[in-house]
Amino acid sequence: MRILVLAFLITALASAQETGTAVYYADHFHGKPVANGEKYDKNEYTAAHNSLPFGTTLRVTNVSNGKSVNVRINDRMGKNSKRLVDLSRAAAEEIGLVQAGRATVRIAVLKRGDGKRSSDSARRKVRTRKVSSASDKPTPFGKK
């Protein structure tokens, strides 16, 4: 039993971060509905991910320059997408992604969402900040 628990913990810790490709939403999506029922706002710090619950807060770090931003998951990508995450324009600007159009990023779950759809009046805004503190530890994927 101890081996099974230890294997689970090692797996959970190893998957606490993922690395992959990020892009950002084109401006013509501004004001259009997203998967959780909100309207896309290019000025908010939001993102699309294929499997993380709506409301999950992620730290997204551009691997090439080390800049980070915190975003809230409010949308889904196509099932066949090879990207890790799609970012709002504001989030993409914060990490220096806009000019290149795409970048390799590392994501870490800071707070797992409840997965519920939101209304425009109930949505929460996530403030951006540069992350450099070791005390801001991510939680493993699949954990609250």
PLY file of the C-alpha trace (Angstrom):
ply
format ascii 1.0
element vertex 144
property float x
property float y
property float z
element edge 143
property int vertex1
property int vertex2
end_header
0.00 0.00 0.00
2.82 2.42 0.86
4.40 1.84 -2.54
1.11 2.68 -4.26
0.75 5.93 -2.28
4.38 6.84 -2.95
3.95 6.17 -6.69
0.83 8.36 -6.73
2.63 11.23 -4.97
5.61 11.04 -7.32
3.29 11.07 -10.35
1.30 14.01 -8.98
4.42 16.04 -8.24
5.94 15.27 -11.63
2.82 16.55 -13.40
2.60 19.78 -11.40
3.89 21.64 -14.43
3.46 21.14 -18.15
5.40 22.66 -21.03
3.98 23.29 -24.50
2.98 25.86 -27.09
0.85 28.92 -26.38
-0.80 31.35 -28.76
-3.23 34.20 -28.17
-6.74 35.02 -29.36
-7.04 37.28 -32.39
-8.69 40.64 -31.71
-11.78 39.74 -33.77
-12.85 37.31 -30.99
-13.27 40.25 -28.55
-16.87 40.27 -27.26
-17.72 36.80 -28.59
-18.93 34.06 -26.20
-16.50 31.52 -24.77
-17.16 28.01 -23.47
-18.08 28.95 -19.89
-20.73 31.48 -20.98
-18.70 34.68 -20.59
-17.78 37.02 -23.41
-14.12 37.06 -24.39
-12.43 40.25 -23.20
-8.99 40.79 -24.68
-8.11 43.04 -21.71
-8.64 40.38 -19.03
-6.17 37.69 -17.98
-7.95 34.57 -19.22
-7.08 31.44 -21.17
-8.39 28.32 -22.88
-7.25 24.82 -21.90
-8.56 21.45 -23.04
-9.04 19.72 -19.70
-8.56 21.96 -16.66
-11.82 23.01 -14.95
-13.25 26.46 -15.58
-12.11 28.89 -12.93
-8.69 27.28 -12.54
-5.92 29.83 -12.02
-2.68 29.07 -13.86
0.74 30.64 -13.79
1.94 30.78 -17.42
5.67 31.36 -17.93
7.28 32.16 -21.26
10.27 29.80 -21.30
12.36 32.05 -23.57
12.25 35.18 -21.38
11.07 33.98 -17.95
8.10 36.39 -17.82
5.01 35.05 -16.04
1.33 35.91 -15.81
-1.57 34.43 -13.86
-4.69 33.60 -15.90
-8.13 32.09 -15.25
-9.43 29.27 -17.46
-12.74 30.25 -19.07
-12.63 28.57 -22.48
-11.84 25.31 -24.29
-9.75 24.64 -27.38
-10.52 22.22 -30.19
-10.10 18.57 -29.22
-7.37 18.08 -31.81
-5.37 21.12 -30.75
-1.67 20.52 -30.25
-1.35 23.72 -28.23
-1.16 23.69 -24.46
-3.00 26.96 -23.86
-4.57 29.90 -25.73
-4.12 33.24 -23.96
-6.05 36.50 -23.98
-4.25 39.39 -25.63
-3.55 41.08 -22.26
-1.93 37.91 -20.89
0.07 37.42 -24.10
1.36 41.00 -23.94
2.41 40.52 -20.32
4.73 37.63 -21.19
6.03 38.99 -24.50
4.13 36.62 -26.78
2.29 39.04 -29.09
5.09 39.90 -31.51
6.15 36.28 -32.07
2.55 35.02 -32.14
3.43 31.80 -30.34
5.86 30.68 -27.67
6.88 27.73 -25.58
5.39 28.14 -22.12
5.31 26.31 -18.82
2.03 26.22 -16.90
1.46 25.50 -13.23
-1.87 25.25 -11.44
-2.10 27.81 -8.64
-5.74 27.19 -7.72
-8.06 24.55 -9.12
-11.43 25.85 -10.31
-14.86 24.42 -9.62
-15.62 23.84 -13.31
-18.87 25.80 -13.21
-19.99 28.06 -16.00
-19.92 31.75 -15.13
-22.14 34.69 -15.83
-20.64 38.03 -16.81
-21.68 39.54 -13.49
-20.14 36.76 -11.42
-16.78 36.38 -13.13
-13.64 36.94 -11.14
-10.73 38.96 -12.42
-7.24 37.61 -12.02
-4.51 40.17 -11.46
-1.23 39.65 -13.22
2.04 39.62 -11.40
5.58 38.57 -12.01
6.32 35.40 -10.10
9.71 35.09 -8.51
8.89 33.86 -5.03
9.60 30.26 -4.08
6.69 30.49 -1.62
4.21 30.61 -4.51
4.23 26.87 -5.07
1.92 25.34 -7.69
-0.41 22.49 -6.86
-0.16 19.21 -8.77
-2.66 18.75 -11.59
-5.67 16.87 -10.29
-5.29 18.22 -6.73
-7.16 21.02 -4.97
0 1
1 2
2 3
3 4
4 5
5 6
6 7
7 8
8 9
9 10
10 11
11 12
12 13
13 14
14 15
15 16
16 17
17 18
18 19
19 20
20 21
21 22
22 23
23 24
24 25
25 26
26 27
27 28
28 29
29 30
30 31
31 32
32 33
33 34
34 35
35 36
36 37
37 38
38 39
39 40
40 41
41 42
42 43
43 44
44 45
45 46
46 47
47 48
48 49
49 50
50 51
51 52
52 53
53 54
54 55
55 56
56 57
57 58
58 59
59 60
60 61
61 62
62 63
63 64
64 65
65 66
66 67
67 68
68 69
69 70
70 71
71 72
72 73
73 74
74 75
75 76
76 77
77 78
78 79
79 80
80 81
81 82
82 83
83 84
84 85
85 86
86 87
87 88
88 89
89 90
90 91
91 92
92 93
93 94
94 95
95 96
96 97
97 98
98 99
99 100
100 101
101 102
102 103
103 104
104 105
105 106
106 107
107 108
108 109
109 110
110 111
111 112
112 113
113 114
114 115
115 116
116 117
117 118
118 119
119 120
120 121
121 122
122 123
123 124
124 125
125 126
126 127
127 128
128 129
129 130
130 131
131 132
132 133
133 134
134 135
135 136
136 137
137 138
138 139
139 140
140 141
141 142
142 143
